[in-house]
Amino acid sequence: MIPVRKLPARYGALVTPLILSGLMTLIVSGISTLRVLGPTPAFLQSWPSAWGLSWLVAFPVLLLALPVARRLTAMIVAPTG
């Protein structure tokens, strides 16, 4: 088995929002594009570009929003222990 190289832990703060924004924009852009165009060949042609544009916007926004979301969560949720 080939060993898988992993990124150092310090990149976790970037990898998590990268994956999260990718998955969320994939789903939301897919639903929105499907709703507008229906299950047609035009949907399959349009969705990748809609997703790419959404991801380009969502990733930096998520980087800015995550600290705010964490602070708000800390105000609402009791710490463990």
A tleap script that builds the chain and sets N, CA, C and O, in Angstrom:
source leaprc.protein.ff14SB
mol = sequence {
  NMET ILE PRO VAL ARG LYS LEU PRO ALA ARG
  TYR GLY ALA LEU VAL THR PRO LEU ILE LEU
  SER GLY LEU MET THR LEU ILE VAL SER GLY
  ILE SER THR LEU ARG VAL LEU GLY PRO THR
  PRO ALA PHE LEU GLN SER TRP PRO SER ALA
  TRP GLY LEU SER TRP LEU VAL ALA PHE PRO
  VAL LEU LEU LEU ALA LEU PRO VAL ALA ARG
  ARG LEU THR ALA MET ILE VAL ALA PRO THR
  CGLY
}
set mol.1.N position { 0.834 -1.174 0.000 }
set mol.1.CA position { 0.000 0.000 0.000 }
set mol.1.C position { 0.885 1.245 0.000 }
set mol.1.O position { 1.883 1.311 0.717 }
set mol.2.N position { 0.508 2.216 -0.804 }
set mol.2.CA position { 1.266 3.460 -0.917 }
set mol.2.C position { 0.881 4.370 0.250 }
set mol.2.O position { -0.306 4.615 0.471 }
set mol.3.N position { 1.864 4.874 0.999 }
set mol.3.CA position { 1.520 5.776 2.103 }
set mol.3.C position { 0.965 7.095 1.581 }
set mol.3.O position { 1.453 7.642 0.591 }
set mol.4.N position { -0.047 7.589 2.250 }
set mol.4.CA position { -0.675 8.847 1.863 }
set mol.4.C position { 0.004 9.982 2.618 }
set mol.4.O position { 0.071 9.970 3.847 }
set mol.5.N position { 0.500 10.948 1.885 }
set mol.5.CA position { 1.118 12.117 2.521 }
set mol.5.C position { 0.014 13.059 2.980 }
set mol.5.O position { -0.929 13.335 2.239 }
set mol.6.N position { 0.139 13.539 4.183 }
set mol.6.CA position { -0.857 14.445 4.733 }
set mol.6.C position { -0.253 15.823 4.939 }
set mol.6.O position { 0.953 15.977 5.132 }
set mol.7.N position { -1.116 16.806 4.893 }
set mol.7.CA position { -0.688 18.171 5.165 }
set mol.7.C position { -0.422 18.321 6.660 }
set mol.7.O position { -1.024 17.616 7.470 }
set mol.8.N position { 0.456 19.215 7.022 }
set mol.8.CA position { 0.663 19.489 8.448 }
set mol.8.C position { -0.626 20.028 9.091 }
set mol.8.O position { -1.460 20.632 8.417 }
set mol.9.N position { -0.771 19.803 10.387 }
set mol.9.CA position { -1.976 20.186 11.122 }
set mol.9.C position { -2.284 21.679 11.000 }
set mol.9.O position { -3.449 22.070 11.080 }
set mol.10.N position { -1.268 22.516 10.810 }
set mol.10.CA position { -1.502 23.960 10.743 }
set mol.10.C position { -2.393 24.363 9.563 }
set mol.10.O position { -2.948 25.461 9.556 }
set mol.11.N position { -2.531 23.482 8.569 }
set mol.11.CA position { -3.379 23.777 7.415 }
set mol.11.C position { -4.840 23.407 7.645 }
set mol.11.O position { -5.687 23.671 6.791 }
set mol.12.N position { -5.139 22.806 8.778 }
set mol.12.CA position { -6.520 22.413 9.074 }
set mol.12.C position { -7.489 23.576 9.047 }
set mol.12.O position { -8.638 23.419 8.635 }
set mol.13.N position { -7.034 24.747 9.483 }
set mol.13.CA position { -7.899 25.924 9.503 }
set mol.13.C position { -8.266 26.399 8.095 }
set mol.13.O position { -9.241 27.133 7.935 }
set mol.14.N position { -7.515 26.003 7.085 }
set mol.14.CA position { -7.850 26.330 5.705 }
set mol.14.C position { -8.541 25.177 4.988 }
set mol.14.O position { -9.432 25.396 4.167 }
set mol.15.N position { -8.134 23.961 5.295 }
set mol.15.CA position { -8.691 22.797 4.598 }
set mol.15.C position { -10.160 22.588 4.961 }
set mol.15.O position { -10.975 22.265 4.097 }
set mol.16.N position { -10.498 22.772 6.243 }
set mol.16.CA position { -11.886 22.575 6.657 }
set mol.16.C position { -12.843 23.511 5.919 }
set mol.16.O position { -13.817 23.025 5.345 }
set mol.17.N position { -12.620 24.827 5.904 }
set mol.17.CA position { -13.535 25.684 5.142 }
set mol.17.C position { -13.470 25.443 3.635 }
set mol.17.O position { -14.463 25.652 2.938 }
set mol.18.N position { -12.323 25.008 3.123 }
set mol.18.CA position { -12.227 24.694 1.699 }
set mol.18.C position { -13.170 23.543 1.352 }
set mol.18.O position { -13.923 23.625 0.382 }
set mol.19.N position { -13.130 22.478 2.139 }
set mol.19.CA position { -13.992 21.322 1.897 }
set mol.19.C position { -15.452 21.683 2.158 }
set mol.19.O position { -16.328 21.350 1.360 }
set mol.20.N position { -15.712 22.361 3.270 }
set mol.20.CA position { -17.078 22.727 3.618 }
set mol.20.C position { -17.704 23.626 2.554 }
set mol.20.O position { -18.840 23.396 2.141 }
set mol.21.N position { -16.981 24.637 2.113 }
set mol.21.CA position { -17.526 25.532 1.082 }
set mol.21.C position { -17.720 24.799 -0.236 }
set mol.21.O position { -18.683 25.062 -0.956 }
set mol.22.N position { -16.820 23.888 -0.556 }
set mol.22.CA position { -16.977 23.108 -1.790 }
set mol.22.C position { -18.215 22.242 -1.774 }
set mol.22.O position { -18.972 22.211 -2.744 }
set mol.23.N position { -18.426 21.536 -0.669 }
set mol.23.CA position { -19.602 20.665 -0.569 }
set mol.23.C position { -20.903 21.464 -0.539 }
set mol.23.O position { -21.866 21.122 -1.226 }
set mol.24.N position { -20.925 22.521 0.254 }
set mol.24.CA position { -22.146 23.322 0.362 }
set mol.24.C position { -22.508 23.991 -0.965 }
set mol.24.O position { -23.670 23.978 -1.370 }
set mol.25.N position { -21.525 24.569 -1.635 }
set mol.25.CA position { -21.829 25.223 -2.907 }
set mol.25.C position { -22.186 24.208 -3.980 }
set mol.25.O position { -22.988 24.510 -4.864 }
set mol.26.N position { -21.615 23.016 -3.924 }
set mol.26.CA position { -21.985 21.957 -4.873 }
set mol.26.C position { -23.474 21.644 -4.740 }
set mol.26.O position { -24.191 21.561 -5.737 }
set mol.27.N position { -23.926 21.472 -3.507 }
set mol.27.CA position { -25.325 21.115 -3.259 }
set mol.27.C position { -26.258 22.282 -3.580 }
set mol.27.O position { -27.242 22.107 -4.298 }
set mol.28.N position { -25.957 23.466 -3.054 }
set mol.28.CA position { -26.851 24.608 -3.238 }
set mol.28.C position { -26.905 25.048 -4.703 }
set mol.28.O position { -27.986 25.327 -5.220 }
set mol.29.N position { -25.769 25.113 -5.368 }
set mol.29.CA position { -25.791 25.510 -6.784 }
set mol.29.C position { -26.493 24.450 -7.622 }
set mol.29.O position { -27.169 24.774 -8.598 }
set mol.30.N position { -26.333 23.185 -7.245 }
set mol.30.CA position { -27.030 22.113 -7.967 }
set mol.30.C position { -28.533 22.233 -7.831 }
set mol.30.O position { -29.259 22.108 -8.817 }
set mol.31.N position { -29.007 22.475 -6.619 }
set mol.31.CA position { -30.450 22.624 -6.397 }
set mol.31.C position { -30.979 23.855 -7.124 }
set mol.31.O position { -32.015 23.788 -7.786 }
set mol.32.N position { -30.279 24.971 -7.005 }
set mol.32.CA position { -30.724 26.208 -7.650 }
set mol.32.C position { -30.734 26.084 -9.170 }
set mol.32.O position { -31.692 26.493 -9.826 }
set mol.33.N position { -29.680 25.528 -9.718 }
set mol.33.CA position { -29.588 25.370 -11.176 }
set mol.33.C position { -30.650 24.395 -11.670 }
set mol.33.O position { -31.271 24.627 -12.707 }
set mol.34.N position { -30.860 23.316 -10.942 }
set mol.34.CA position { -31.886 22.330 -11.318 }
set mol.34.C position { -33.277 22.950 -11.261 }
set mol.34.O position { -34.122 22.678 -12.114 }
set mol.35.N position { -33.505 23.773 -10.265 }
set mol.35.CA position { -34.819 24.422 -10.125 }
set mol.35.C position { -35.098 25.368 -11.292 }
set mol.35.O position { -36.225 25.439 -11.781 }
set mol.36.N position { -34.085 26.084 -11.731 }
set mol.36.CA position { -34.262 27.046 -12.823 }
set mol.36.C position { -34.340 26.347 -14.180 }
set mol.36.O position { -35.207 26.670 -14.992 }
set mol.37.N position { -33.441 25.393 -14.430 }
set mol.37.CA position { -33.343 24.791 -15.763 }
set mol.37.C position { -34.062 23.450 -15.892 }
set mol.37.O position { -34.354 23.006 -17.002 }
set mol.38.N position { -34.346 22.808 -14.766 }
set mol.38.CA position { -34.951 21.481 -14.813 }
set mol.38.C position { -33.896 20.447 -15.182 }
set mol.38.O position { -32.752 20.786 -15.486 }
set mol.39.N position { -34.300 19.180 -15.150 }
set mol.39.CA position { -33.355 18.099 -15.465 }
set mol.39.C position { -33.123 17.980 -16.979 }
set mol.39.O position { -33.625 17.066 -17.634 }
set mol.40.N position { -32.365 18.909 -17.497 }
set mol.40.CA position { -32.119 18.976 -18.941 }
set mol.40.C position { -30.620 18.946 -19.202 }
set mol.40.O position { -29.822 19.087 -18.275 }
set mol.41.N position { -30.235 18.764 -20.461 }
set mol.41.CA position { -28.806 18.873 -20.784 }
set mol.41.C position { -28.228 20.249 -20.424 }
set mol.41.O position { -27.045 20.357 -20.099 }
set mol.42.N position { -29.050 21.285 -20.482 }
set mol.42.CA position { -28.583 22.631 -20.120 }
set mol.42.C position { -28.170 22.677 -18.652 }
set mol.42.O position { -27.242 23.397 -18.285 }
set mol.43.N position { -28.862 21.906 -17.816 }
set mol.43.CA position { -28.490 21.830 -16.397 }
set mol.43.C position { -27.071 21.290 -16.261 }
set mol.43.O position { -26.247 21.862 -15.547 }
set mol.44.N position { -26.793 20.190 -16.948 }
set mol.44.CA position { -25.466 19.574 -16.857 }
set mol.44.C position { -24.376 20.476 -17.421 }
set mol.44.O position { -23.226 20.406 -16.986 }
set mol.45.N position { -24.725 21.319 -18.379 }
set mol.45.CA position { -23.747 22.252 -18.937 }
set mol.45.C position { -23.536 23.464 -18.032 }
set mol.45.O position { -22.427 23.995 -17.956 }
set mol.46.N position { -24.579 23.900 -17.355 }
set mol.46.CA position { -24.513 25.127 -16.556 }
set mol.46.C position { -24.026 24.914 -15.131 }
set mol.46.O position { -23.389 25.796 -14.556 }
set mol.47.N position { -24.318 23.759 -14.561 }
set mol.47.CA position { -24.014 23.541 -13.155 }
set mol.47.C position { -22.530 23.698 -12.807 }
set mol.47.O position { -22.224 24.358 -11.814 }
set mol.48.N position { -21.592 23.123 -13.573 }
set mol.48.CA position { -20.179 23.276 -13.189 }
set mol.48.C position { -19.721 24.731 -13.079 }
set mol.48.O position { -18.989 25.077 -12.152 }
set mol.49.N position { -20.138 25.581 -14.005 }
set mol.49.CA position { -19.715 26.984 -13.926 }
set mol.49.C position { -20.423 27.705 -12.781 }
set mol.49.O position { -19.829 28.568 -12.134 }
set mol.50.N position { -21.681 27.360 -12.526 }
set mol.50.CA position { -22.398 27.947 -11.387 }
set mol.50.C position { -21.718 27.537 -10.085 }
set mol.50.O position { -21.561 28.348 -9.172 }
set mol.51.N position { -21.321 26.281 -10.010 }
set mol.51.CA position { -20.646 25.790 -8.809 }
set mol.51.C position { -19.285 26.474 -8.628 }
set mol.51.O position { -18.946 26.904 -7.525 }
set mol.52.N position { -18.519 26.572 -9.700 }
set mol.52.CA position { -17.199 27.202 -9.618 }
set mol.52.C position { -17.276 28.641 -9.138 }
set mol.52.O position { -16.495 29.057 -8.281 }
set mol.53.N position { -18.213 29.400 -9.686 }
set mol.53.CA position { -18.376 30.795 -9.273 }
set mol.53.C position { -18.821 30.866 -7.815 }
set mol.53.O position { -18.333 31.695 -7.047 }
set mol.54.N position { -19.745 29.996 -7.443 }
set mol.54.CA position { -20.214 29.968 -6.051 }
set mol.54.C position { -19.073 29.651 -5.102 }
set mol.54.O position { -18.955 30.262 -4.040 }
set mol.55.N position { -18.241 28.707 -5.477 }
set mol.55.CA position { -17.131 28.296 -4.614 }
set mol.55.C position { -16.096 29.411 -4.482 }
set mol.55.O position { -15.546 29.641 -3.405 }
set mol.56.N position { -15.841 30.099 -5.594 }
set mol.56.CA position { -14.902 31.225 -5.561 }
set mol.56.C position { -15.334 32.299 -4.570 }
set mol.56.O position { -14.494 32.919 -3.917 }
set mol.57.N position { -16.631 32.518 -4.457 }
set mol.57.CA position { -17.160 33.519 -3.530 }
set mol.57.C position { -17.251 32.935 -2.120 }
set mol.57.O position { -16.882 33.599 -1.151 }
set mol.58.N position { -17.739 31.705 -2.001 }
set mol.58.CA position { -18.033 31.118 -0.695 }
set mol.58.C position { -16.790 30.859 0.152 }
set mol.58.O position { -16.824 31.052 1.368 }
set mol.59.N position { -15.710 30.431 -0.461 }
set mol.59.CA position { -14.525 30.085 0.333 }
set mol.59.C position { -13.969 31.281 1.105 }
set mol.59.O position { -13.786 31.172 2.317 }
set mol.60.N position { -13.692 32.416 0.462 }
set mol.60.CA position { -13.193 33.550 1.250 }
set mol.60.C position { -14.235 34.079 2.240 }
set mol.60.O position { -13.881 34.508 3.338 }
set mol.61.N position { -15.511 34.051 1.858 }
set mol.61.CA position { -16.550 34.494 2.786 }
set mol.61.C position { -16.573 33.590 4.013 }
set mol.61.O position { -16.716 34.068 5.138 }
set mol.62.N position { -16.435 32.300 3.801 }
set mol.62.CA position { -16.417 31.362 4.922 }
set mol.62.C position { -15.206 31.587 5.817 }
set mol.62.O position { -15.314 31.473 7.038 }
set mol.63.N position { -14.067 31.902 5.235 }
set mol.63.CA position { -12.886 32.205 6.048 }
set mol.63.C position { -13.135 33.400 6.970 }
set mol.63.O position { -12.665 33.425 8.107 }
set mol.64.N position { -13.872 34.379 6.473 }
set mol.64.CA position { -14.194 35.557 7.274 }
set mol.64.C position { -15.323 35.284 8.268 }
set mol.64.O position { -15.320 35.831 9.371 }
set mol.65.N position { -16.276 34.452 7.893 }
set mol.65.CA position { -17.452 34.205 8.724 }
set mol.65.C position { -17.214 33.189 9.834 }
set mol.65.O position { -17.877 33.250 10.869 }
set mol.66.N position { -16.292 32.266 9.647 }
set mol.66.CA position { -16.075 31.225 10.648 }
set mol.66.C position { -15.706 31.765 12.035 }
set mol.66.O position { -16.270 31.293 13.022 }
set mol.67.N position { -14.801 32.715 12.155 }
set mol.67.CA position { -14.502 33.234 13.493 }
set mol.67.C position { -15.737 33.856 14.169 }
set mol.67.O position { -15.934 33.701 15.374 }
set mol.68.N position { -16.550 34.547 13.395 }
set mol.68.CA position { -17.775 35.144 13.931 }
set mol.68.C position { -18.732 34.041 14.382 }
set mol.68.O position { -19.313 34.123 15.464 }
set mol.69.N position { -18.892 33.030 13.565 }
set mol.69.CA position { -19.771 31.912 13.902 }
set mol.69.C position { -19.279 31.188 15.157 }
set mol.69.O position { -20.086 30.769 15.987 }
set mol.70.N position { -17.979 31.041 15.296 }
set mol.70.CA position { -17.427 30.385 16.490 }
set mol.70.C position { -17.692 31.223 17.738 }
set mol.70.O position { -18.033 30.676 18.787 }
set mol.71.N position { -17.537 32.550 17.636 }
set mol.71.CA position { -17.805 33.421 18.788 }
set mol.71.C position { -19.279 33.390 19.171 }
set mol.71.O position { -19.617 33.327 20.353 }
set mol.72.N position { -20.153 33.434 18.171 }
set mol.72.CA position { -21.591 33.365 18.454 }
set mol.72.C position { -21.955 32.028 19.081 }
set mol.72.O position { -22.763 31.971 20.008 }
set mol.73.N position { -21.365 30.963 18.582 }
set mol.73.CA position { -21.614 29.626 19.144 }
set mol.73.C position { -21.165 29.567 20.587 }
set mol.73.O position { -21.866 29.002 21.428 }
set mol.74.N position { -20.010 30.139 20.894 }
set mol.74.CA position { -19.508 30.153 22.266 }
set mol.74.C position { -20.420 30.927 23.203 }
set mol.74.O position { -20.479 30.638 24.398 }
set mol.75.N position { -21.137 31.920 22.658 }
set mol.75.CA position { -22.066 32.692 23.475 }
set mol.75.C position { -23.349 31.910 23.770 }
set mol.75.O position { -24.032 32.176 24.759 }
set mol.76.N position { -23.667 30.953 22.910 }
set mol.76.CA position { -24.923 30.214 23.012 }
set mol.76.C position { -24.756 28.857 23.688 }
set mol.76.O position { -25.659 28.400 24.388 }
set mol.77.N position { -23.613 28.212 23.485 }
set mol.77.CA position { -23.404 26.845 23.937 }
set mol.77.C position { -22.473 26.842 25.153 }
set mol.77.O position { -21.442 27.513 25.166 }
set mol.78.N position { -22.862 26.071 26.171 }
set mol.78.CA position { -22.024 25.953 27.373 }
set mol.78.C position { -20.792 25.135 27.051 }
set mol.78.O position { -20.869 24.166 26.295 }
set mol.79.N position { -19.641 25.518 27.623 }
set mol.79.CA position { -18.412 24.717 27.386 }
set mol.79.C position { -18.518 23.354 28.066 }
set mol.79.O position { -19.220 23.198 29.066 }
set mol.80.N position { -17.816 22.377 27.514 }
set mol.80.CA position { -17.808 21.040 28.119 }
set mol.80.C position { -16.924 21.037 29.358 }
set mol.80.O position { -15.991 21.829 29.495 }
set mol.81.N position { -17.255 20.120 30.248 }
set mol.81.CA position { -16.359 19.954 31.398 }
set mol.81.C position { -16.846 20.447 32.675 }
set mol.81.O position { -16.149 20.343 33.684 }
savepdb mol mol.pdb
quit
